[in-house]
């Protein structure tokens, strides 16, 4: 199965190495739907909705891959988040937690 990312990179995953897809037929794989903004896939005939990072992590194991996942996952941002952070900063930052 080949997955093309928004940055243009394409990654080929051997379906037989993904435990949840081992019994999938070629027809099952071709009938995939992309969920949301591409963060997950939907296989109707298999009743399966794996996340794209989850699929990668089943094939690409090891500390380097996991460190990269943590690094990339921490970079989620949006214009709304940035605006809220600026507005909150003008007010003196995040309020202190009351105990």
C-alpha positions in Angstrom: 0.0 0.0 0.0 1.4 3.4 -0.9 0.5 6.5 1.1 1.3 9.9 -0.3 1.8 12.7 2.3 0.9 16.3 1.8 4.6 17.2 1.6 4.9 15.1 -1.6 6.7 12.1 0.1 5.3 8.7 -0.7 5.7 5.8 1.7 5.0 2.2 0.7 3.9 -0.1 3.5 4.0 -3.8 3.0 0.4 -4.8 3.9 1.5 -8.2 5.2 3.5 -6.5 7.9 0.5 -4.6 9.3 -1.2 -7.1 11.6 -4.7 -5.6 11.2 -4.4 -5.8 7.4 -2.8 -9.2 7.0 -6.0 -10.9 5.9 -7.1 -8.0 3.6 -7.5 -8.7 -0.1 -6.3 -6.4 -2.8 -10.0 -5.3 -3.3 -10.2 -4.4 0.4 -7.1 -2.3 0.2 -8.2 -0.5 -3.0 -11.6 0.4 -1.4 -9.9 2.6 1.2 -11.5 6.0 2.2 -9.5 8.9 3.6 -10.9 10.3 6.9 -10.8 13.8 8.0 -7.7 15.7 6.8 -5.9 12.5 6.0 -5.0 11.4 9.5 -6.8 8.1 9.3 -8.1 5.6 6.7 -11.4 3.7 6.6 -11.6 0.2 5.3 -15.4 -0.5 5.1 -15.2 -4.2 4.3 -12.7 -4.8 7.2 -14.6 -2.5 9.7 -11.2 -0.9 10.3 -10.2 2.8 10.8 -6.4 2.9 11.4 -4.6 6.2 11.9 -1.8 6.9 9.4 0.8 7.4 12.1 -0.4 4.1 13.6 0.1 2.3 10.4 3.6 3.7 10.1 4.4 2.7 13.6 3.5 -0.9 13.1 6.1 -1.1 10.3 8.7 1.5 11.3 9.6 0.5 14.9 12.4 1.7 17.1 13.2 4.7 19.2 14.1 7.0 16.2 10.7 6.6 14.6 8.9 7.2 17.9 11.0 10.3 18.6 10.1 11.6 15.2 6.4 11.0 15.8 6.6 12.9 19.1 8.5 15.8 17.4 6.0 16.1 14.6 2.9 15.7 16.7 4.1 18.6 18.9 4.1 21.0 16.0 0.3 21.1 15.5 -0.7 24.8 15.3 -3.2 27.0 13.6 -3.9 30.6 13.0 -6.6 30.5 15.7 -4.2 29.0 18.2 -1.5 31.6 17.4 -4.0 34.4 17.8 -5.3 33.1 21.1 -1.7 32.7 22.4 -1.0 36.4 21.4 -4.2 37.6 23.1 -3.5 35.6 26.2 0.1 36.9 26.3 -1.2 40.5 26.2 -3.3 39.7 29.3 -0.2 38.4 31.2 -0.1 34.8 30.0 -1.8 31.7 31.1 -3.7 32.1 34.4 -2.2 30.4 37.4 -3.8 27.2 38.5 -5.7 27.4 41.8 -5.2 24.6 44.3 
